Amino acid sequence: MLTGYLSRWRLRPTTVGTVFGFGAFMVPLGLGAPTAVPVVCFGVAGLFQPYASLPTTLFPRSTPSVLLP
């Protein structure tokens, strides 16, 4: 629901922030933490939903129009 407000932010720093934020919350999954910790972290990482849509928007915007087709 908040992704619509991200259009006011600069796209590249927002994309980098969501990628790092998502990755930071995925770290406990590989560290062997008790089950509750990865479950909570996975839920919080779900807040970084723009993780998939922002790079998909960033690449076409940063590519010259003659190279898009």
PDB file of N, CA, C and O in Angstrom, chain B, residues numbered from 101:
ATOM      1  N   MET B 101       0.809  -1.191   0.000  1.00  0.00           N
ATOM      2  CA  MET B 101       0.000   0.000   0.000  1.00  0.00           C
ATOM      3  C   MET B 101       0.853   1.255   0.000  1.00  0.00           C
ATOM      4  O   MET B 101       0.427   2.299  -0.495  1.00  0.00           O
ATOM      5  N   LEU B 102       2.035   1.161   0.544  1.00  0.00           N
ATOM      6  CA  LEU B 102       2.896   2.335   0.614  1.00  0.00           C
ATOM      7  C   LEU B 102       3.751   2.518  -0.633  1.00  0.00           C
ATOM      8  O   LEU B 102       4.398   3.554  -0.784  1.00  0.00           O
ATOM      9  N   THR B 103       3.768   1.545  -1.517  1.00  0.00           N
ATOM     10  CA  THR B 103       4.617   1.617  -2.695  1.00  0.00           C
ATOM     11  C   THR B 103       4.271   2.818  -3.568  1.00  0.00           C
ATOM     12  O   THR B 103       5.158   3.373  -4.218  1.00  0.00           O
ATOM     13  N   GLY B 104       3.019   3.230  -3.601  1.00  0.00           N
ATOM     14  CA  GLY B 104       2.619   4.383  -4.397  1.00  0.00           C
ATOM     15  C   GLY B 104       3.322   5.660  -3.966  1.00  0.00           C
ATOM     16  O   GLY B 104       3.547   6.547  -4.789  1.00  0.00           O
ATOM     17  N   TYR B 105       3.670   5.766  -2.697  1.00  0.00           N
ATOM     18  CA  TYR B 105       4.362   6.952  -2.212  1.00  0.00           C
ATOM     19  C   TYR B 105       5.834   6.967  -2.606  1.00  0.00           C
ATOM     20  O   TYR B 105       6.478   8.015  -2.560  1.00  0.00           O
ATOM     21  N   LEU B 106       6.368   5.816  -2.992  1.00  0.00           N
ATOM     22  CA  LEU B 106       7.777   5.754  -3.370  1.00  0.00           C
ATOM     23  C   LEU B 106       8.061   6.473  -4.681  1.00  0.00           C
ATOM     24  O   LEU B 106       9.223   6.739  -4.991  1.00  0.00           O
ATOM     25  N   SER B 107       7.041   6.790  -5.451  1.00  0.00           N
ATOM     26  CA  SER B 107       7.262   7.482  -6.722  1.00  0.00           C
ATOM     27  C   SER B 107       7.822   8.874  -6.501  1.00  0.00           C
ATOM     28  O   SER B 107       8.378   9.465  -7.426  1.00  0.00           O
ATOM     29  N   ARG B 108       7.691   9.403  -5.314  1.00  0.00           N
ATOM     30  CA  ARG B 108       8.239  10.726  -5.000  1.00  0.00           C
ATOM     31  C   ARG B 108       9.724  10.652  -4.638  1.00  0.00           C
ATOM     32  O   ARG B 108      10.417  11.669  -4.644  1.00  0.00           O
ATOM     33  N   TRP B 109      10.202   9.466  -4.328  1.00  0.00           N
ATOM     34  CA  TRP B 109      11.592   9.283  -3.928  1.00  0.00           C
ATOM     35  C   TRP B 109      12.459   9.036  -5.154  1.00  0.00           C
ATOM     36  O   TRP B 109      11.958   8.623  -6.200  1.00  0.00           O
ATOM     37  N   ARG B 110      13.750   9.286  -5.027  1.00  0.00           N
ATOM     38  CA  ARG B 110      14.676   8.964  -6.116  1.00  0.00           C
ATOM     39  C   ARG B 110      14.752   7.448  -6.238  1.00  0.00           C
ATOM     40  O   ARG B 110      14.847   6.738  -5.238  1.00  0.00           O
ATOM     41  N   LEU B 111      14.710   6.966  -7.465  1.00  0.00           N
ATOM     42  CA  LEU B 111      14.536   5.537  -7.712  1.00  0.00           C
ATOM     43  C   LEU B 111      15.770   4.708  -7.355  1.00  0.00           C
ATOM     44  O   LEU B 111      15.642   3.655  -6.730  1.00  0.00           O
ATOM     45  N   ARG B 112      16.951   5.161  -7.739  1.00  0.00           N
ATOM     46  CA  ARG B 112      18.157   4.360  -7.508  1.00  0.00           C
ATOM     47  C   ARG B 112      18.460   4.166  -6.017  1.00  0.00           C
ATOM     48  O   ARG B 112      18.665   3.024  -5.605  1.00  0.00           O
ATOM     49  N   PRO B 113      18.498   5.218  -5.184  1.00  0.00           N
ATOM     50  CA  PRO B 113      18.768   4.986  -3.756  1.00  0.00           C
ATOM     51  C   PRO B 113      17.671   4.166  -3.076  1.00  0.00           C
ATOM     52  O   PRO B 113      17.954   3.386  -2.166  1.00  0.00           O
ATOM     53  N   THR B 114      16.434   4.336  -3.509  1.00  0.00           N
ATOM     54  CA  THR B 114      15.343   3.567  -2.936  1.00  0.00           C
ATOM     55  C   THR B 114      15.502   2.089  -3.266  1.00  0.00           C
ATOM     56  O   THR B 114      15.269   1.231  -2.415  1.00  0.00           O
ATOM     57  N   THR B 115      15.899   1.791  -4.499  1.00  0.00           N
ATOM     58  CA  THR B 115      16.117   0.399  -4.900  1.00  0.00           C
ATOM     59  C   THR B 115      17.251  -0.225  -4.103  1.00  0.00           C
ATOM     60  O   THR B 115      17.124  -1.346  -3.612  1.00  0.00           O
ATOM     61  N   VAL B 116      18.352   0.490  -3.972  1.00  0.00           N
ATOM     62  CA  VAL B 116      19.488  -0.030  -3.207  1.00  0.00           C
ATOM     63  C   VAL B 116      19.088  -0.258  -1.742  1.00  0.00           C
ATOM     64  O   VAL B 116      19.466  -1.263  -1.142  1.00  0.00           O
ATOM     65  N   GLY B 117      18.330   0.669  -1.177  1.00  0.00           N
ATOM     66  CA  GLY B 117      17.885   0.527   0.212  1.00  0.00           C
ATOM     67  C   GLY B 117      16.980  -0.679   0.416  1.00  0.00           C
ATOM     68  O   GLY B 117      17.108  -1.391   1.412  1.00  0.00           O
ATOM     69  N   THR B 118      16.067  -0.912  -0.519  1.00  0.00           N
ATOM     70  CA  THR B 118      15.172  -2.060  -0.359  1.00  0.00           C
ATOM     71  C   THR B 118      15.913  -3.380  -0.541  1.00  0.00           C
ATOM     72  O   THR B 118      15.603  -4.365   0.129  1.00  0.00           O
ATOM     73  N   VAL B 119      16.883  -3.403  -1.438  1.00  0.00           N
ATOM     74  CA  VAL B 119      17.669  -4.634  -1.629  1.00  0.00           C
ATOM     75  C   VAL B 119      18.477  -4.951  -0.373  1.00  0.00           C
ATOM     76  O   VAL B 119      18.493  -6.094   0.084  1.00  0.00           O
ATOM     77  N   PHE B 120      19.142  -3.949   0.183  1.00  0.00           N
ATOM     78  CA  PHE B 120      19.918  -4.176   1.400  1.00  0.00           C
ATOM     79  C   PHE B 120      19.015  -4.485   2.594  1.00  0.00           C
ATOM     80  O   PHE B 120      19.351  -5.332   3.421  1.00  0.00           O
ATOM     81  N   GLY B 121      17.879  -3.806   2.686  1.00  0.00           N
ATOM     82  CA  GLY B 121      16.949  -4.071   3.778  1.00  0.00           C
ATOM     83  C   GLY B 121      16.398  -5.479   3.722  1.00  0.00           C
ATOM     84  O   GLY B 121      16.334  -6.167   4.741  1.00  0.00           O
ATOM     85  N   PHE B 122      16.001  -5.912   2.542  1.00  0.00           N
ATOM     86  CA  PHE B 122      15.487  -7.267   2.374  1.00  0.00           C
ATOM     87  C   PHE B 122      16.563  -8.288   2.720  1.00  0.00           C
ATOM     88  O   PHE B 122      16.298  -9.268   3.416  1.00  0.00           O
ATOM     89  N   GLY B 123      17.773  -8.057   2.233  1.00  0.00           N
ATOM     90  CA  GLY B 123      18.875  -8.985   2.521  1.00  0.00           C
ATOM     91  C   GLY B 123      19.218  -9.040   3.990  1.00  0.00           C
ATOM     92  O   GLY B 123      19.535 -10.109   4.512  1.00  0.00           O
ATOM     93  N   ALA B 124      19.160  -7.910   4.667  1.00  0.00           N
ATOM     94  CA  ALA B 124      19.476  -7.874   6.101  1.00  0.00           C
ATOM     95  C   ALA B 124      18.474  -8.705   6.905  1.00  0.00           C
ATOM     96  O   ALA B 124      18.846  -9.368   7.873  1.00  0.00           O
ATOM     97  N   PHE B 125      17.221  -8.666   6.505  1.00  0.00           N
ATOM     98  CA  PHE B 125      16.229  -9.447   7.230  1.00  0.00           C
ATOM     99  C   PHE B 125      16.238 -10.920   6.843  1.00  0.00           C
ATOM    100  O   PHE B 125      15.626 -11.735   7.534  1.00  0.00           O
ATOM    101  N   MET B 126      16.911 -11.281   5.766  1.00  0.00           N
ATOM    102  CA  MET B 126      17.013 -12.687   5.378  1.00  0.00           C
ATOM    103  C   MET B 126      18.207 -13.377   6.029  1.00  0.00           C
ATOM    104  O   MET B 126      18.298 -14.604   5.983  1.00  0.00           O
ATOM    105  N   VAL B 127      19.115 -12.631   6.627  1.00  0.00           N
ATOM    106  CA  VAL B 127      20.316 -13.207   7.241  1.00  0.00           C
ATOM    107  C   VAL B 127      19.981 -14.244   8.308  1.00  0.00           C
ATOM    108  O   VAL B 127      20.609 -15.302   8.319  1.00  0.00           O
ATOM    109  N   PRO B 128      19.018 -13.997   9.213  1.00  0.00           N
ATOM    110  CA  PRO B 128      18.745 -15.019  10.243  1.00  0.00           C
ATOM    111  C   PRO B 128      18.288 -16.363   9.690  1.00  0.00           C
ATOM    112  O   PRO B 128      18.383 -17.374  10.386  1.00  0.00           O
ATOM    113  N   LEU B 129      17.799 -16.395   8.469  1.00  0.00           N
ATOM    114  CA  LEU B 129      17.380 -17.671   7.889  1.00  0.00           C
ATOM    115  C   LEU B 129      18.571 -18.607   7.707  1.00  0.00           C
ATOM    116  O   LEU B 129      18.415 -19.825   7.797  1.00  0.00           O
ATOM    117  N   GLY B 130      19.740 -18.065   7.456  1.00  0.00           N
ATOM    118  CA  GLY B 130      20.917 -18.892   7.232  1.00  0.00           C
ATOM    119  C   GLY B 130      21.799 -19.062   8.443  1.00  0.00           C
ATOM    120  O   GLY B 130      22.789 -19.791   8.386  1.00  0.00           O
ATOM    121  N   LEU B 131      21.466 -18.410   9.534  1.00  0.00           N
ATOM    122  CA  LEU B 131      22.322 -18.472  10.710  1.00  0.00           C
ATOM    123  C   LEU B 131      21.904 -19.533  11.719  1.00  0.00           C
ATOM    124  O   LEU B 131      22.566 -19.694  12.744  1.00  0.00           O
ATOM    125  N   GLY B 132      20.839 -20.247  11.458  1.00  0.00           N
ATOM    126  CA  GLY B 132      20.400 -21.281  12.382  1.00  0.00           C
ATOM    127  C   GLY B 132      19.747 -20.728  13.639  1.00  0.00           C
ATOM    128  O   GLY B 132      19.819 -21.347  14.701  1.00  0.00           O
ATOM    129  N   ALA B 133      19.121 -19.587  13.528  1.00  0.00           N
ATOM    130  CA  ALA B 133      18.435 -18.972  14.674  1.00  0.00           C
ATOM    131  C   ALA B 133      17.199 -19.805  15.030  1.00  0.00           C
ATOM    132  O   ALA B 133      16.707 -20.573  14.204  1.00  0.00           O
ATOM    133  N   PRO B 134      16.702 -19.651  16.253  1.00  0.00           N
ATOM    134  CA  PRO B 134      15.459 -20.355  16.613  1.00  0.00           C
ATOM    135  C   PRO B 134      14.338 -20.013  15.632  1.00  0.00           C
ATOM    136  O   PRO B 134      14.341 -18.937  15.034  1.00  0.00           O
ATOM    137  N   THR B 135      13.407 -20.904  15.472  1.00  0.00           N
ATOM    138  CA  THR B 135      12.384 -20.801  14.423  1.00  0.00           C
ATOM    139  C   THR B 135      11.615 -19.491  14.458  1.00  0.00           C
ATOM    140  O   THR B 135      11.291 -18.948  13.401  1.00  0.00           O
ATOM    141  N   ALA B 136      11.318 -18.972  15.628  1.00  0.00           N
ATOM    142  CA  ALA B 136      10.522 -17.748  15.726  1.00  0.00           C
ATOM    143  C   ALA B 136      11.235 -16.545  15.109  1.00  0.00           C
ATOM    144  O   ALA B 136      10.588 -15.684  14.513  1.00  0.00           O
ATOM    145  N   VAL B 137      12.539 -16.480  15.246  1.00  0.00           N
ATOM    146  CA  VAL B 137      13.294 -15.324  14.730  1.00  0.00           C
ATOM    147  C   VAL B 137      13.222 -15.249  13.203  1.00  0.00           C
ATOM    148  O   VAL B 137      12.880 -14.188  12.681  1.00  0.00           O
ATOM    149  N   PRO B 138      13.526 -16.317  12.460  1.00  0.00           N
ATOM    150  CA  PRO B 138      13.397 -16.231  11.007  1.00  0.00           C
ATOM    151  C   PRO B 138      11.968 -15.984  10.536  1.00  0.00           C
ATOM    152  O   PRO B 138      11.755 -15.317   9.523  1.00  0.00           O
ATOM    153  N   VAL B 139      10.988 -16.516  11.263  1.00  0.00           N
ATOM    154  CA  VAL B 139       9.597 -16.288  10.865  1.00  0.00           C
ATOM    155  C   VAL B 139       9.251 -14.812  10.978  1.00  0.00           C
ATOM    156  O   VAL B 139       8.627 -14.252  10.077  1.00  0.00           O
ATOM    157  N   VAL B 140       9.646 -14.179  12.071  1.00  0.00           N
ATOM    158  CA  VAL B 140       9.394 -12.742  12.245  1.00  0.00           C
ATOM    159  C   VAL B 140      10.183 -11.940  11.213  1.00  0.00           C
ATOM    160  O   VAL B 140       9.648 -11.005  10.617  1.00  0.00           O
ATOM    161  N   CYS B 141      11.449 -12.297  10.996  1.00  0.00           N
ATOM    162  CA  CYS B 141      12.267 -11.573  10.016  1.00  0.00           C
ATOM    163  C   CYS B 141      11.713 -11.728   8.606  1.00  0.00           C
ATOM    164  O   CYS B 141      11.746 -10.785   7.816  1.00  0.00           O
ATOM    165  N   PHE B 142      11.210 -12.905   8.291  1.00  0.00           N
ATOM    166  CA  PHE B 142      10.624 -13.114   6.966  1.00  0.00           C
ATOM    167  C   PHE B 142       9.371 -12.252   6.806  1.00  0.00           C
ATOM    168  O   PHE B 142       9.121 -11.719   5.724  1.00  0.00           O
ATOM    169  N   GLY B 143       8.595 -12.114   7.860  1.00  0.00           N
ATOM    170  CA  GLY B 143       7.411 -11.255   7.817  1.00  0.00           C
ATOM    171  C   GLY B 143       7.776  -9.794   7.655  1.00  0.00           C
ATOM    172  O   GLY B 143       7.136  -9.075   6.888  1.00  0.00           O
ATOM    173  N   VAL B 144       8.807  -9.342   8.374  1.00  0.00           N
ATOM    174  CA  VAL B 144       9.252  -7.956   8.247  1.00  0.00           C
ATOM    175  C   VAL B 144       9.851  -7.723   6.863  1.00  0.00           C
ATOM    176  O   VAL B 144       9.677  -6.648   6.290  1.00  0.00           O
ATOM    177  N   ALA B 145      10.548  -8.709   6.322  1.00  0.00           N
ATOM    178  CA  ALA B 145      11.115  -8.574   4.979  1.00  0.00           C
ATOM    179  C   ALA B 145      10.019  -8.430   3.938  1.00  0.00           C
ATOM    180  O   ALA B 145      10.243  -7.858   2.871  1.00  0.00           O
ATOM    181  N   GLY B 146       8.839  -8.944   4.240  1.00  0.00           N
ATOM    182  CA  GLY B 146       7.710  -8.773   3.338  1.00  0.00           C
ATOM    183  C   GLY B 146       7.305  -7.321   3.191  1.00  0.00           C
ATOM    184  O   GLY B 146       6.633  -6.957   2.225  1.00  0.00           O
ATOM    185  N   LEU B 147       7.708  -6.483   4.141  1.00  0.00           N
ATOM    186  CA  LEU B 147       7.444  -5.050   4.022  1.00  0.00           C
ATOM    187  C   LEU B 147       8.272  -4.424   2.904  1.00  0.00           C
ATOM    188  O   LEU B 147       7.956  -3.331   2.434  1.00  0.00           O
ATOM    189  N   PHE B 148       9.327  -5.109   2.478  1.00  0.00           N
ATOM    190  CA  PHE B 148      10.171  -4.616   1.396  1.00  0.00           C
ATOM    191  C   PHE B 148       9.649  -5.131   0.060  1.00  0.00           C
ATOM    192  O   PHE B 148      10.431  -5.519  -0.808  1.00  0.00           O
ATOM    193  N   GLN B 149       8.356  -5.136  -0.102  1.00  0.00           N
ATOM    194  CA  GLN B 149       7.714  -5.614  -1.331  1.00  0.00           C
ATOM    195  C   GLN B 149       8.222  -4.897  -2.578  1.00  0.00           C
ATOM    196  O   GLN B 149       8.298  -5.529  -3.632  1.00  0.00           O
ATOM    197  N   PRO B 150       8.574  -3.609  -2.517  1.00  0.00           N
ATOM    198  CA  PRO B 150       9.094  -2.965  -3.729  1.00  0.00           C
ATOM    199  C   PRO B 150      10.396  -3.574  -4.217  1.00  0.00           C
ATOM    200  O   PRO B 150      10.908  -3.188  -5.268  1.00  0.00           O
ATOM    201  N   TYR B 151      10.943  -4.533  -3.454  1.00  0.00           N
ATOM    202  CA  TYR B 151      12.186  -5.191  -3.833  1.00  0.00           C
ATOM    203  C   TYR B 151      12.124  -5.718  -5.265  1.00  0.00           C
ATOM    204  O   TYR B 151      13.118  -5.648  -5.987  1.00  0.00           O
ATOM    205  N   ALA B 152      10.991  -6.235  -5.682  1.00  0.00           N
ATOM    206  CA  ALA B 152      10.867  -6.789  -7.033  1.00  0.00           C
ATOM    207  C   ALA B 152      10.462  -5.743  -8.057  1.00  0.00           C
ATOM    208  O   ALA B 152      10.954  -5.774  -9.186  1.00  0.00           O
ATOM    209  N   SER B 153       9.584  -4.822  -7.699  1.00  0.00           N
ATOM    210  CA  SER B 153       9.053  -3.889  -8.692  1.00  0.00           C
ATOM    211  C   SER B 153       9.975  -2.715  -8.970  1.00  0.00           C
ATOM    212  O   SER B 153       9.964  -2.191 -10.084  1.00  0.00           O
ATOM    213  N   LEU B 154      10.763  -2.286  -8.012  1.00  0.00           N
ATOM    214  CA  LEU B 154      11.627  -1.130  -8.245  1.00  0.00           C
ATOM    215  C   LEU B 154      12.741  -1.408  -9.256  1.00  0.00           C
ATOM    216  O   LEU B 154      12.942  -0.592 -10.157  1.00  0.00           O
ATOM    217  N   PRO B 155      13.480  -2.531  -9.149  1.00  0.00           N
ATOM    218  CA  PRO B 155      14.488  -2.779 -10.190  1.00  0.00           C
ATOM    219  C   PRO B 155      13.865  -2.958 -11.571  1.00  0.00           C
ATOM    220  O   PRO B 155      14.463  -2.582 -12.578  1.00  0.00           O
ATOM    221  N   THR B 156      12.662  -3.532 -11.617  1.00  0.00           N
ATOM    222  CA  THR B 156      11.983  -3.708 -12.895  1.00  0.00           C
ATOM    223  C   THR B 156      11.664  -2.354 -13.515  1.00  0.00           C
ATOM    224  O   THR B 156      11.661  -2.227 -14.740  1.00  0.00           O
ATOM    225  N   THR B 157      11.402  -1.357 -12.710  1.00  0.00           N
ATOM    226  CA  THR B 157      11.152   0.001 -13.193  1.00  0.00           C
ATOM    227  C   THR B 157      12.455   0.736 -13.472  1.00  0.00           C
ATOM    228  O   THR B 157      12.540   1.508 -14.427  1.00  0.00           O
ATOM    229  N   LEU B 158      13.467   0.503 -12.649  1.00  0.00           N
ATOM    230  CA  LEU B 158      14.733   1.235 -12.763  1.00  0.00           C
ATOM    231  C   LEU B 158      15.460   0.922 -14.061  1.00  0.00           C
ATOM    232  O   LEU B 158      15.965   1.838 -14.710  1.00  0.00           O
ATOM    233  N   PHE B 159      15.528  -0.335 -14.458  1.00  0.00           N
ATOM    234  CA  PHE B 159      16.312  -0.704 -15.637  1.00  0.00           C
ATOM    235  C   PHE B 159      15.786  -0.072 -16.922  1.00  0.00           C
ATOM    236  O   PHE B 159      16.592   0.475 -17.675  1.00  0.00           O
ATOM    237  N   PRO B 160      14.490  -0.112 -17.221  1.00  0.00           N
ATOM    238  CA  PRO B 160      14.031   0.555 -18.440  1.00  0.00           C
ATOM    239  C   PRO B 160      14.194   2.073 -18.399  1.00  0.00           C
ATOM    240  O   PRO B 160      14.443   2.699 -19.430  1.00  0.00           O
ATOM    241  N   ARG B 161      14.056   2.669 -17.209  1.00  0.00           N
ATOM    242  CA  ARG B 161      14.221   4.124 -17.111  1.00  0.00           C
ATOM    243  C   ARG B 161      15.653   4.546 -17.342  1.00  0.00           C
ATOM    244  O   ARG B 161      15.898   5.630 -17.872  1.00  0.00           O
ATOM    245  N   SER B 162      16.611   3.710 -16.954  1.00  0.00           N
ATOM    246  CA  SER B 162      18.016   4.098 -17.078  1.00  0.00           C
ATOM    247  C   SER B 162      18.629   3.657 -18.413  1.00  0.00           C
ATOM    248  O   SER B 162      19.787   3.969 -18.690  1.00  0.00           O
ATOM    249  N   THR B 163      17.873   2.945 -19.230  1.00  0.00           N
ATOM    250  CA  THR B 163      18.358   2.501 -20.540  1.00  0.00           C
ATOM    251  C   THR B 163      17.949   3.494 -21.613  1.00  0.00           C
ATOM    252  O   THR B 163      16.798   3.931 -21.629  1.00  0.00           O
ATOM    253  N   PRO B 164      18.850   3.863 -22.507  1.00  0.00           N
ATOM    254  CA  PRO B 164      18.465   4.758 -23.611  1.00  0.00           C
ATOM    255  C   PRO B 164      17.336   4.140 -24.430  1.00  0.00           C
ATOM    256  O   PRO B 164      17.275   2.921 -24.587  1.00  0.00           O
ATOM    257  N   SER B 165      16.453   4.970 -24.945  1.00  0.00           N
ATOM    258  CA  SER B 165      15.257   4.480 -25.632  1.00  0.00           C
ATOM    259  C   SER B 165      15.578   3.671 -26.890  1.00  0.00           C
ATOM    260  O   SER B 165      14.794   2.803 -27.275  1.00  0.00           O
ATOM    261  N   VAL B 166      16.715   3.941 -27.536  1.00  0.00           N
ATOM    262  CA  VAL B 166      17.053   3.182 -28.758  1.00  0.00           C
ATOM    263  C   VAL B 166      17.460   1.747 -28.408  1.00  0.00           C
ATOM    264  O   VAL B 166      17.400   0.871 -29.271  1.00  0.00           O
ATOM    265  N   LEU B 167      17.869   1.490 -27.172  1.00  0.00           N
ATOM    266  CA  LEU B 167      18.306   0.144 -26.780  1.00  0.00           C
ATOM    267  C   LEU B 167      17.184  -0.685 -26.152  1.00  0.00           C
ATOM    268  O   LEU B 167      17.364  -1.880 -25.918  1.00  0.00           O
ATOM    269  N   LEU B 168      16.037  -0.075 -25.878  1.00  0.00           N
ATOM    270  CA  LEU B 168      14.955  -0.807 -25.220  1.00  0.00           C
ATOM    271  C   LEU B 168      14.348  -1.928 -26.065  1.00  0.00           C
ATOM    272  O   LEU B 168      14.087  -2.995 -25.510  1.00  0.00           O
ATOM    273  N   PRO B 169      14.106  -1.763 -27.365  1.00  0.00           N
ATOM    274  CA  PRO B 169      13.523  -2.874 -28.116  1.00  0.00           C
ATOM    275  C   PRO B 169      14.480  -4.038 -28.181  1.00  0.00           C
ATOM    276  O   PRO B 169      14.159  -5.067 -28.775  1.00  0.00           O
TER     277      PRO B 169
END
